């Protein structure tokens, strides 16, 4: 009888061991697509704005007139938070690694092209204003030009580090901007105050120069190449800074979800 009882217990244990255990219920980590925090670590209601920014930075979303109103808070948190600075640092670090190994002829014709707005200088103090809303409000040319005249835009620290590295390598700096020629004195002063104190050329848009930004910057780069310059690097926040003719041996895109310039 005792032997039979032991056998029954063993059979019961074996059956229990072979029975598959119920799998624990796991939370949905992908669906529904809803991020718990924004780029600045704050809770946001939908993933749409993060996806929209990805589309903007990859140039899949084009010709957008302003930041979607729904995304004002998200863009603001991103621009004022740690992620924006981390993204800029990553871009600048890649550019610095590249320039450290680039082959230079050292005949005075190696140049690096820098954009100004949201590349060398940050207009975030302007875009953070309530009447601008990080790009949600329609672009006001008069107000922005008044901001340019103040010459108070701070340096983009990540770009400034790249700038110093480029200069130390003997590469000449050329700024190409769609800023109007009439603001040359203001832009020169602002660049000097921000720490950009030497350059080969500061190319601004003349009153008679027309066309889209991409066409204008392509034309100016082509003029440089025709003068014998070699564009070893090119950095900007807009795709129109980096596409087109004679873009350079390497291009680097700084993040900017606040406005689009074709």
Backbone bond lengths (Angstrom), bond angles and torsions (degrees), N, CA, C in turn:
res aa  C-N    CA-C-N  psi(-1)  N-CA   C-N-CA  omega(-1)  CA-C   N-CA-C  phi
1 X - - - 1.469 - - 1.529 110.85 -
2 X 1.358 114.98 -44.23 1.466 119.77 179.31 1.516 111.19 -61.62
3 X 1.358 114.56 -40.27 1.476 118.53 179.83 1.521 110.91 -63.29
4 X 1.344 115.44 -42.29 1.472 120.27 179.57 1.522 111.08 -61.86
5 X 1.329 115.85 -40.60 1.473 120.40 179.98 1.532 111.29 -63.33
6 X 1.330 115.47 -41.15 1.469 119.92 179.34 1.518 111.00 -64.01
7 X 1.364 115.59 -41.35 1.465 119.45 179.30 1.527 111.49 -62.61
8 X 1.335 116.48 -40.51 1.468 120.54 179.45 1.531 110.77 -62.13
9 X 1.330 115.49 -42.32 1.470 119.89 179.60 1.523 110.94 -63.81
10 X 1.350 116.53 -43.28 1.462 120.46 -179.58 1.524 111.79 -63.30
11 X 1.348 115.36 -43.14 1.472 119.86 179.77 1.526 110.45 -62.29
12 X 1.327 115.92 -40.01 1.468 120.62 179.49 1.524 111.32 -63.49
13 X 1.345 115.84 -42.52 1.466 120.59 179.82 1.520 111.94 -65.84
14 X 1.348 115.96 -41.30 1.462 119.96 179.05 1.525 111.41 -63.85
15 X 1.311 115.96 -41.35 1.461 120.41 179.79 1.524 110.80 -63.41
16 X 1.329 114.84 -40.01 1.466 119.15 179.15 1.514 111.24 -66.34
17 X 1.344 115.88 -37.42 1.466 120.03 -179.20 1.512 111.74 -67.83
18 X 1.341 117.28 -34.52 1.461 121.01 -177.88 1.524 112.43 -81.03
19 X 1.317 117.63 -16.88 1.458 120.62 -178.62 1.522 109.67 -72.36
20 X 1.324 118.95 126.74 1.465 119.98 -178.28 1.518 111.27 -62.96
21 X 1.343 113.72 136.73 1.458 118.30 179.14 1.526 109.58 -75.29
22 X 1.295 115.99 146.28 1.460 120.53 176.92 1.525 109.11 -67.05
23 X 1.331 116.54 131.61 1.457 120.55 -179.18 1.525 109.97 -73.79
24 X 1.343 116.75 137.26 1.457 118.55 179.14 1.522 110.43 -66.96
25 X 1.303 115.99 146.34 1.452 121.17 179.27 1.520 109.54 -75.88
26 X 1.340 116.71 119.09 1.458 121.31 -178.16 1.523 109.80 -97.78
27 X 1.313 116.64 145.58 1.467 118.67 176.71 1.520 110.30 -68.18
28 X 1.321 116.60 150.97 1.466 120.59 177.65 1.524 108.58 -71.40
29 X 1.334 116.70 111.16 1.464 119.91 -177.40 1.522 112.58 -88.91
30 X 1.328 117.49 -15.91 1.461 119.61 -179.50 1.526 111.17 -118.35
31 X 1.306 117.60 -42.02 1.462 120.69 -178.63 1.512 109.61 -111.56
32 X 1.324 118.88 138.30 1.455 125.14 -4.72 1.518 111.16 -73.25
33 X 1.334 116.42 155.41 1.463 120.57 -178.17 1.528 109.43 -74.17
34 X 1.296 115.62 92.28 1.459 120.54 -178.34 1.516 108.60 -143.70
35 X 1.337 117.12 108.42 1.452 120.11 -179.40 1.516 110.61 -74.05
36 X 1.321 115.10 141.48 1.452 119.70 179.03 1.523 112.08 -80.76
37 X 1.311 117.43 -28.03 1.459 119.84 -179.40 1.506 110.18 -137.32
38 X 1.318 115.21 153.86 1.452 120.87 176.51 1.509 110.80 -85.01
39 X 1.335 116.12 -174.54 1.461 120.86 -177.18 1.524 111.52 -64.87
40 X 1.333 116.77 -22.31 1.463 119.82 179.13 1.520 111.47 -98.06
41 X 1.329 117.90 9.87 1.446 121.07 177.44 1.515 114.16 86.05
42 X 1.327 118.03 13.21 1.453 120.69 -179.27 1.525 109.99 -106.69
43 X 1.324 115.00 151.31 1.457 119.67 -178.16 1.527 110.23 -68.58
44 X 1.318 116.23 133.82 1.454 121.28 176.86 1.522 108.84 -126.84
45 X 1.331 117.30 152.51 1.462 119.28 -171.89 1.516 115.16 -76.68
46 X 1.321 119.12 -32.97 1.455 120.47 -174.34 1.522 110.32 -138.04
47 X 1.338 115.80 162.70 1.459 120.93 177.39 1.529 111.52 -87.15
48 X 1.329 117.66 -8.23 1.457 121.17 -174.16 1.526 113.27 -52.30
49 X 1.320 117.29 -42.23 1.465 120.60 -175.21 1.525 111.44 -69.54
50 X 1.317 117.12 -36.53 1.462 120.24 176.84 1.524 109.97 -65.50
51 X 1.317 116.46 -42.53 1.466 120.51 178.11 1.526 110.83 -66.78
52 X 1.318 115.60 -38.37 1.467 119.74 177.59 1.522 110.37 -61.78
53 X 1.330 118.14 -44.78 1.462 120.93 179.49 1.527 111.02 -63.08
54 X 1.332 117.02 -39.41 1.463 120.09 176.83 1.524 110.03 -60.13
55 X 1.333 116.56 -44.25 1.458 120.37 178.91 1.514 112.67 -62.19
56 X 1.324 116.00 -37.37 1.463 121.24 178.40 1.524 110.86 -66.65
57 X 1.325 116.84 -48.59 1.464 120.53 -175.54 1.524 112.45 -68.71
58 X 1.328 117.28 -26.62 1.463 120.50 179.10 1.533 112.29 -92.57
59 X 1.337 116.17 3.77 1.462 122.37 178.80 1.523 112.91 65.76
60 X 1.324 116.19 22.35 1.460 120.06 174.34 1.522 111.11 -83.86
61 X 1.328 116.85 -30.19 1.460 122.12 173.55 1.523 106.87 -102.19
62 X 1.321 115.93 121.61 1.462 120.50 -174.27 1.525 111.12 -128.93
63 X 1.323 114.48 163.14 1.467 121.95 173.69 1.526 113.27 55.99
64 X 1.318 116.85 31.59 1.468 118.83 177.85 1.526 108.87 -81.60
65 X 1.330 117.88 132.40 1.465 121.31 -173.67 1.521 114.28 -76.72
66 X 1.327 116.88 -29.12 1.462 120.65 -179.07 1.518 109.01 -162.47
67 X 1.319 115.88 167.08 1.462 121.24 177.02 1.528 108.79 -67.54
68 X 1.329 119.36 133.77 1.467 120.48 176.59 1.528 110.69 -54.84
69 X 1.312 116.77 137.30 1.468 120.53 -176.68 1.522 111.38 -56.39
70 X 1.322 117.20 -37.32 1.461 121.29 178.83 1.527 111.36 -57.72
71 X 1.324 116.75 -27.86 1.465 121.06 -171.92 1.525 114.10 -98.20
72 X 1.314 118.12 7.17 1.470 119.58 -179.42 1.524 111.35 -57.83
73 X 1.333 116.92 -48.41 1.457 120.45 -179.88 1.514 111.95 -63.96
74 X 1.326 116.09 -41.29 1.464 119.87 -179.66 1.526 111.17 -63.64
75 X 1.338 116.56 -48.46 1.463 120.16 -179.49 1.526 110.30 -63.24
76 X 1.328 116.71 -40.14 1.457 120.05 177.78 1.513 112.40 -61.50
77 X 1.333 116.59 -45.64 1.465 120.79 178.11 1.533 110.92 -62.26
78 X 1.321 115.76 -39.93 1.470 119.59 179.49 1.527 110.93 -64.74
79 X 1.326 116.82 -49.21 1.460 120.62 -175.40 1.523 112.44 -67.25
80 X 1.325 116.99 -33.15 1.462 120.71 -178.12 1.525 112.70 -92.92
81 X 1.321 116.45 -10.16 1.457 120.70 -176.47 1.513 113.31 -93.39
82 X 1.314 114.58 -173.01 1.459 121.00 -175.60 1.525 112.90 -73.56
83 X 1.342 116.92 -28.99 1.457 118.80 -172.78 1.526 112.48 -64.74
84 X 1.322 116.94 -40.42 1.469 119.98 179.37 1.527 110.59 -59.76
85 X 1.324 116.55 -45.80 1.464 119.77 179.23 1.526 111.03 -65.89
86 X 1.331 116.37 -37.01 1.466 119.59 178.06 1.524 110.54 -65.06
87 X 1.333 116.83 -40.16 1.463 120.72 179.61 1.529 110.97 -66.20
88 X 1.336 116.60 -42.82 1.466 120.26 177.80 1.525 111.09 -63.59
89 X 1.325 115.73 -39.57 1.466 120.44 179.12 1.522 110.86 -62.91
90 X 1.338 116.45 -40.44 1.464 120.46 -179.80 1.526 110.86 -63.82
91 X 1.330 116.73 -41.73 1.467 120.32 179.10 1.525 110.68 -65.16
92 X 1.331 116.18 -47.76 1.465 120.06 -179.04 1.524 111.37 -63.49
93 X 1.333 116.47 -38.62 1.470 119.94 179.45 1.524 110.76 -63.37
94 X 1.335 116.64 -39.92 1.466 120.07 177.83 1.526 110.32 -64.05
95 X 1.322 116.53 -40.35 1.463 120.38 179.20 1.529 111.42 -66.53
96 X 1.328 116.37 -39.49 1.468 120.21 179.42 1.527 110.76 -66.60
97 X 1.334 116.41 -39.17 1.472 119.42 176.36 1.526 110.28 -62.85
98 X 1.305 115.64 -41.40 1.464 119.76 -179.97 1.526 111.25 -63.59
99 X 1.330 116.58 -48.68 1.462 119.49 -175.19 1.525 111.63 -66.42
100 X 1.327 116.82 -26.16 1.469 119.74 179.30 1.522 111.62 -65.54
101 X 1.335 116.97 -25.54 1.460 119.83 -177.26 1.513 114.78 -113.24
102 X 1.333 117.24 4.32 1.454 119.66 -176.18 1.531 110.62 -73.07
103 X 1.326 115.98 144.08 1.471 120.89 177.72 1.522 109.07 -81.45
104 X 1.313 116.79 125.21 1.455 122.30 -179.59 1.523 110.06 -115.23
105 X 1.321 115.79 136.45 1.458 120.91 177.42 1.531 110.32 -77.69
106 X 1.328 115.68 -29.20 1.475 122.08 177.58 1.524 112.57 60.89
107 X 1.319 114.28 44.69 1.462 120.19 174.91 1.523 111.17 -113.27
108 X 1.338 115.65 15.08 1.455 120.17 -179.83 1.511 114.15 84.41
109 X 1.335 117.25 6.22 1.461 120.65 -177.01 1.533 113.42 -111.98
110 X 1.331 116.79 1.55 1.464 119.81 176.06 1.528 108.46 -82.55
111 X 1.325 117.18 123.68 1.465 120.29 -178.19 1.521 110.92 -131.15
112 X 1.326 114.66 157.60 1.469 122.16 173.54 1.524 106.85 -123.40
113 X 1.315 116.48 127.28 1.462 121.94 -179.27 1.528 109.89 -92.58
114 X 1.316 115.53 126.61 1.461 122.93 176.35 1.523 109.53 -115.68
115 X 1.314 116.80 132.91 1.462 121.36 164.58 1.530 106.77 -75.97
116 X 1.326 117.87 168.85 1.468 120.34 179.60 1.526 112.05 -105.05
117 X 1.333 117.51 -64.78 1.468 120.58 -173.31 1.524 112.22 -67.47
118 X 1.328 115.78 126.78 1.466 123.99 -178.18 1.530 112.15 60.09
119 X 1.321 116.11 19.51 1.465 121.44 173.18 1.523 109.48 -129.26
120 X 1.324 117.36 -65.84 1.466 120.37 174.12 1.525 110.34 -85.43
121 X 1.327 115.82 -44.50 1.462 121.66 -179.86 1.523 110.40 -114.76
122 X 1.322 115.74 146.41 1.465 121.54 178.70 1.525 110.19 -103.28
123 X 1.324 115.86 126.21 1.458 121.25 175.25 1.524 111.73 -96.23
124 X 1.316 116.48 19.19 1.461 120.39 -177.58 1.530 112.79 -58.56
125 X 1.346 120.34 -37.72 1.466 118.53 176.46 1.530 112.48 -57.74
126 X 1.321 116.52 -32.24 1.465 120.32 176.87 1.525 110.95 -76.58
127 X 1.326 117.50 -48.42 1.461 120.54 -175.65 1.522 113.13 -69.35
128 X 1.327 117.53 -20.18 1.461 120.60 178.55 1.526 112.42 -80.17
129 X 1.317 116.98 -7.64 1.462 120.25 179.38 1.524 110.60 -65.35
130 X 1.332 115.70 149.53 1.464 120.71 -177.59 1.521 112.02 -61.77
131 X 1.338 117.31 -31.65 1.462 119.94 -178.38 1.521 112.79 -81.60
132 X 1.325 117.00 -1.33 1.466 121.53 177.37 1.525 110.58 -115.04
133 X 1.334 116.49 -38.79 1.464 121.06 172.29 1.512 115.07 62.66
134 X 1.336 117.33 39.98 1.471 121.48 178.27 1.526 112.72 57.59
135 X 1.337 115.56 31.76 1.457 119.79 176.46 1.514 114.81 96.73
136 X 1.329 117.76 2.27 1.471 120.68 177.91 1.525 110.46 -72.73
137 X 1.329 116.17 -42.27 1.464 120.30 -179.58 1.529 109.61 -74.30
138 X 1.315 116.25 151.34 1.463 121.41 180.00 1.529 110.51 -59.76
139 X 1.313 116.40 142.73 1.466 121.71 -178.85 1.520 110.59 -59.96
140 X 1.323 115.67 129.97 1.459 122.10 179.08 1.527 107.87 -114.40
141 X 1.309 116.32 101.83 1.462 121.05 -175.04 1.525 111.91 -60.79
142 X 1.328 116.70 -40.87 1.465 120.42 -179.01 1.520 111.30 -62.04
143 X 1.328 116.83 -45.57 1.461 120.93 -179.35 1.529 111.37 -66.38
144 X 1.330 116.67 -40.62 1.462 118.90 -179.32 1.528 111.20 -68.13
145 X 1.304 117.34 -39.04 1.464 119.70 178.66 1.527 111.19 -67.79
146 X 1.326 116.93 -31.44 1.466 119.95 174.19 1.529 109.93 -64.54
147 X 1.341 115.70 -37.10 1.470 120.45 176.50 1.532 110.72 -65.57
148 X 1.327 117.34 -41.19 1.468 120.70 178.09 1.526 110.18 -58.98
149 X 1.324 116.95 -41.77 1.465 121.20 -178.44 1.523 112.25 -62.66
150 X 1.319 117.18 -25.53 1.465 120.22 179.29 1.528 111.75 -71.42
151 X 1.330 117.34 -22.84 1.477 122.74 178.10 1.524 111.60 54.24
152 X 1.331 116.28 42.01 1.463 120.98 -176.82 1.527 113.45 -113.55
153 X 1.309 118.32 6.83 1.466 119.95 -178.95 1.524 109.70 -66.44
154 X 1.332 117.95 126.83 1.467 119.65 179.69 1.526 111.34 -75.11
155 X 1.310 115.42 161.61 1.465 120.27 176.81 1.517 110.10 -69.78
156 X 1.314 115.69 149.05 1.461 120.92 165.62 1.524 104.81 -79.74
157 X 1.335 118.59 108.18 1.472 119.81 -171.98 1.520 113.94 -59.10
158 X 1.326 116.64 -33.95 1.460 119.83 -179.58 1.533 110.52 -67.06
159 X 1.335 115.86 -41.83 1.461 120.10 178.48 1.520 111.22 -69.02
160 X 1.317 116.38 -35.15 1.466 119.68 178.67 1.528 110.92 -62.46
161 X 1.332 116.53 -37.49 1.472 119.60 176.35 1.523 110.55 -63.86
162 X 1.333 116.13 -43.45 1.465 120.01 177.05 1.527 110.11 -61.56
163 X 1.308 116.70 -44.23 1.469 121.83 179.59 1.528 110.88 -55.52
164 X 1.325 117.06 -48.58 1.465 120.15 -179.39 1.531 111.00 -63.11
165 X 1.331 116.38 -37.43 1.459 119.95 178.40 1.527 110.54 -65.74
166 X 1.318 116.39 -43.73 1.464 121.46 179.48 1.529 110.40 -60.58
167 X 1.321 116.65 -47.35 1.465 121.01 -179.50 1.527 110.85 -62.80
168 X 1.336 116.35 -40.80 1.470 119.93 -179.33 1.522 112.28 -65.01
169 X 1.340 116.79 -23.62 1.462 121.38 179.06 1.531 112.25 -84.00
170 X 1.313 116.56 -3.01 1.457 119.88 -178.82 1.515 113.38 84.81
171 X 1.325 116.87 11.94 1.468 121.55 177.54 1.522 108.21 -87.01
172 X 1.306 116.82 132.40 1.462 120.75 -179.74 1.531 110.46 -82.19
173 X 1.311 114.88 146.09 1.462 121.57 -176.78 1.524 110.15 -100.64
174 X 1.330 115.38 134.38 1.460 121.78 173.93 1.524 107.85 -126.89
175 X 1.322 116.61 121.55 1.459 121.50 173.87 1.527 108.34 -92.52
176 X 1.331 116.17 129.69 1.464 121.12 173.54 1.519 107.17 -123.40
177 X 1.324 116.07 120.77 1.464 120.59 -176.35 1.520 110.14 -137.44
178 X 1.316 115.80 152.76 1.465 120.59 174.15 1.528 111.25 -84.56
179 X 1.322 117.23 3.37 1.463 120.82 174.31 1.530 109.59 -56.49
180 X 1.316 116.35 139.79 1.460 120.27 -179.23 1.530 111.26 -66.62
181 X 1.310 115.43 146.26 1.460 121.97 -179.89 1.530 112.16 -56.33
182 X 1.308 117.48 -30.98 1.471 120.69 -177.22 1.529 112.66 -63.96
183 X 1.327 116.98 -15.39 1.461 120.39 179.94 1.534 112.14 -102.36
184 X 1.320 117.54 20.89 1.465 120.87 -177.78 1.532 111.48 -58.58
185 X 1.316 117.36 -46.46 1.467 119.84 -178.14 1.525 110.89 -62.15
186 X 1.326 116.82 -40.88 1.467 120.96 -179.71 1.521 111.15 -66.10
187 X 1.322 115.86 -43.65 1.463 119.77 -179.17 1.531 111.00 -69.13
188 X 1.307 117.01 -39.02 1.464 120.51 178.02 1.524 110.35 -61.44
189 X 1.326 116.30 -46.10 1.462 120.91 178.92 1.517 110.85 -61.91
190 X 1.330 116.92 -45.58 1.463 120.91 -178.35 1.524 111.64 -62.39
191 X 1.324 116.90 -43.48 1.466 120.39 178.64 1.523 111.08 -62.29
192 X 1.318 116.98 -42.58 1.467 120.69 179.29 1.527 110.80 -63.25
193 X 1.325 116.74 -46.14 1.462 120.68 -179.67 1.526 110.62 -61.20
194 X 1.338 116.13 -38.10 1.468 121.20 -177.04 1.526 112.95 -75.79
195 X 1.335 117.85 -12.42 1.460 119.77 177.51 1.512 115.43 113.68
196 X 1.337 117.60 -1.92 1.469 121.59 176.85 1.532 106.95 -93.25
197 X 1.309 116.97 94.51 1.463 119.78 -166.72 1.528 114.69 -108.45
198 X 1.310 117.30 -4.04 1.467 118.42 178.76 1.524 109.31 -144.95
199 X 1.307 115.38 141.71 1.462 120.72 176.36 1.526 109.83 -161.01
200 X 1.301 114.50 162.33 1.463 121.30 178.21 1.516 110.60 -80.41
201 X 1.337 116.05 -44.30 1.465 121.26 -179.64 1.526 109.77 -148.22
202 X 1.328 114.42 148.43 1.465 122.66 169.70 1.521 105.62 -121.25
203 X 1.324 115.49 100.77 1.464 120.93 -174.45 1.525 109.10 -96.82
204 X 1.345 115.45 116.24 1.457 122.31 178.17 1.526 109.37 -116.98
205 X 1.303 115.05 166.27 1.472 120.33 -172.63 1.529 110.97 -84.67
206 X 1.324 115.06 121.34 1.458 120.34 178.59 1.515 112.04 -73.08
207 X 1.321 116.00 161.23 1.464 121.29 -176.98 1.522 112.14 -61.94
208 X 1.317 117.52 -28.78 1.464 121.21 -176.84 1.527 113.21 -95.56
209 X 1.328 117.25 1.50 1.460 120.33 -178.84 1.525 109.97 -88.96
210 X 1.313 115.19 120.54 1.460 121.04 -176.60 1.526 109.89 -116.20
211 X 1.319 114.94 -179.06 1.458 120.16 178.31 1.511 112.10 100.05
212 X 1.319 115.02 167.28 1.459 121.25 179.89 1.522 110.41 -68.03
213 X 1.318 115.49 161.07 1.469 120.83 -179.14 1.522 111.33 -58.48
214 X 1.332 117.22 -40.45 1.464 120.61 -179.33 1.527 110.58 -61.33
215 X 1.325 116.40 -43.08 1.464 120.27 179.40 1.527 110.78 -66.56
216 X 1.327 116.35 -43.22 1.463 121.42 -179.44 1.525 111.22 -62.03
217 X 1.325 117.28 -47.78 1.467 119.87 -177.24 1.530 111.38 -70.57
218 X 1.325 116.65 -35.45 1.469 119.51 175.14 1.523 110.41 -61.09
219 X 1.324 115.34 -42.74 1.468 120.31 -179.29 1.526 111.33 -63.83
220 X 1.328 116.66 -42.93 1.467 120.40 -179.37 1.530 111.36 -67.35
221 X 1.326 116.65 -39.03 1.474 119.01 177.22 1.522 110.77 -66.04
222 X 1.317 116.55 -39.79 1.467 119.96 178.96 1.521 110.78 -63.18
223 X 1.323 116.95 -37.40 1.463 120.36 176.85 1.527 110.74 -62.63
224 X 1.326 116.29 -39.36 1.466 120.02 178.07 1.529 111.11 -64.07
225 X 1.324 115.87 -45.17 1.464 120.51 179.95 1.529 110.11 -63.20
226 X 1.325 116.75 -39.19 1.464 120.37 178.81 1.528 112.12 -66.14
227 X 1.332 116.14 -21.62 1.463 121.02 176.30 1.524 111.92 -86.50
228 X 1.336 116.35 1.85 1.453 120.37 176.60 1.513 115.40 98.25
229 X 1.328 117.34 2.20 1.464 120.26 179.30 1.524 110.87 -77.96
230 X 1.313 115.78 150.21 1.467 122.92 174.00 1.526 108.25 -113.31
231 X 1.321 116.59 120.96 1.466 120.97 -179.13 1.524 107.66 -87.22
232 X 1.319 116.02 95.52 1.469 119.74 -176.52 1.522 111.62 -77.90
233 X 1.339 117.04 -20.95 1.460 120.44 178.90 1.513 110.84 -157.44
234 X 1.330 115.19 156.86 1.462 121.36 -176.86 1.523 107.52 -150.20
235 X 1.321 117.66 126.15 1.458 120.89 -179.31 1.525 110.26 -131.06
236 X 1.327 115.80 135.98 1.459 121.14 179.04 1.512 110.58 -161.35
237 X 1.319 116.03 170.46 1.467 120.66 -178.95 1.517 112.52 -99.58
238 X 1.332 117.49 -13.77 1.460 122.07 -179.25 1.524 109.93 -110.90
239 X 1.326 115.67 146.93 1.463 118.52 176.66 1.526 110.77 -64.33
240 X 1.331 117.39 -26.37 1.464 119.79 177.06 1.525 111.95 -68.83
241 X 1.345 117.64 -14.63 1.466 121.26 173.31 1.525 111.61 -77.05
242 X 1.325 115.81 -23.91 1.465 120.39 -165.59 1.523 114.30 -116.93
243 X 1.316 117.51 -13.34 1.462 121.25 179.81 1.527 109.95 -100.19
244 X 1.309 116.11 171.61 1.458 120.24 179.33 1.521 112.48 95.71
245 X 1.308 115.67 -166.01 1.469 121.92 -174.97 1.528 111.82 -74.05
246 X 1.334 114.46 144.55 1.470 122.06 173.71 1.530 112.39 49.37
247 X 1.318 115.50 50.59 1.466 120.45 -178.48 1.520 112.37 -69.64
248 X 1.327 117.48 -21.20 1.456 120.64 -179.36 1.515 111.81 119.46
249 X 1.338 115.75 165.75 1.463 120.18 179.77 1.525 111.13 -64.52
250 X 1.337 116.64 -37.40 1.467 121.87 176.86 1.518 108.33 -141.55
251 X 1.326 116.03 142.33 1.461 121.01 176.66 1.519 109.50 -120.03
252 X 1.336 115.34 151.09 1.461 121.46 -178.75 1.529 108.61 -135.98
253 X 1.340 115.00 127.47 1.475 121.40 -175.39 1.522 110.64 -102.82
254 X 1.334 116.25 117.48 1.454 121.71 173.17 1.530 108.98 -81.86
255 X 1.331 118.32 146.61 1.465 119.94 -179.26 1.521 111.60 -70.98
256 X 1.321 116.13 143.79 1.466 121.23 175.01 1.526 109.76 -163.30
257 X 1.335 117.79 98.18 1.454 120.77 177.49 1.532 112.80 -96.08
258 X 1.347 118.50 14.47 1.461 120.19 -174.39 1.524 113.90 -93.31
259 X 1.326 117.72 -25.85 1.459 119.14 179.24 1.524 109.90 -160.46
260 X 1.332 114.39 162.06 1.472 121.80 -177.78 1.516 108.67 -126.61
261 X 1.324 116.34 129.86 1.461 121.87 176.97 1.522 108.38 -123.23
262 X 1.317 116.51 119.02 1.466 121.07 -176.86 1.521 111.20 -80.99
